[in-house]
């Protein structure tokens, strides 16, 4: 019993993460979370492009010229 308790204490983050993943998978919240992640990525990408306009233009131009 002590070994099981020790295991649970050492890996409680993984156990909690696994339980949350099971709940998300079973309830269909995956679609919502994917949507939120896409929105956050879009916000981050827009902010990055705005702050690094010249760098992004140059990289995009070089990428298009390769084709």
N, C-alpha and C positions, 0 to 999 in steps of 0.2 A: 504494500500500500504506500510505503514511503517513496518507492521509486516512481509510482504514478503521480504522486503529489509533486515530487521534484520535477518530473517531466512537464506537468501542467504549469508550474511556476516558471520554468525556463522558456517555455514556448507559448506563453499565453497570448502574445501578440499574433502569432501565426494562427492559433486556434480561433481567436476573435475574428481575424481577417477571413478565415475560412467560413465561419458561420455567417458573416455578413455577405460573403460571396454567394453562399447557398441561398440565403434569403433573397438577394437581388435576382439571382437566376430563376428562382421559383415564382416570384411575383411579377416578372416582366418589366422590372425597373431598368433593365439593361438598355432598352430603347431610349428611355429618358436620359440615362447617364451618357449614352453615346451622343445624343443631341447636345447635351450640356458641354461635353468635351469638345465637340466640333465648334460650338459657339465660342468657347474660351480660346481655342486654337485660332479661330478667325480674328478675334480681338487682339491676340498676341501678335499674329502675323501682320495685321494692319498697323499696329503700333511700331513694329520693327521696321516695316517698309517706310513709314513716315519719318522715322528718326534716321534711317540710313538710305535715303533716297538715291543719292549719287552712286553709292556702292551697289545697290540693287539694280539700278539702271545699267551699270557697266557689266555686271554678271549676267543679266538677262540678255543684253546685247551680244555678249560673247557666246552665250548658249544658243541663241538664234542663229548667229553666224556659222556655227558648226553644222547646221543643217543646210 
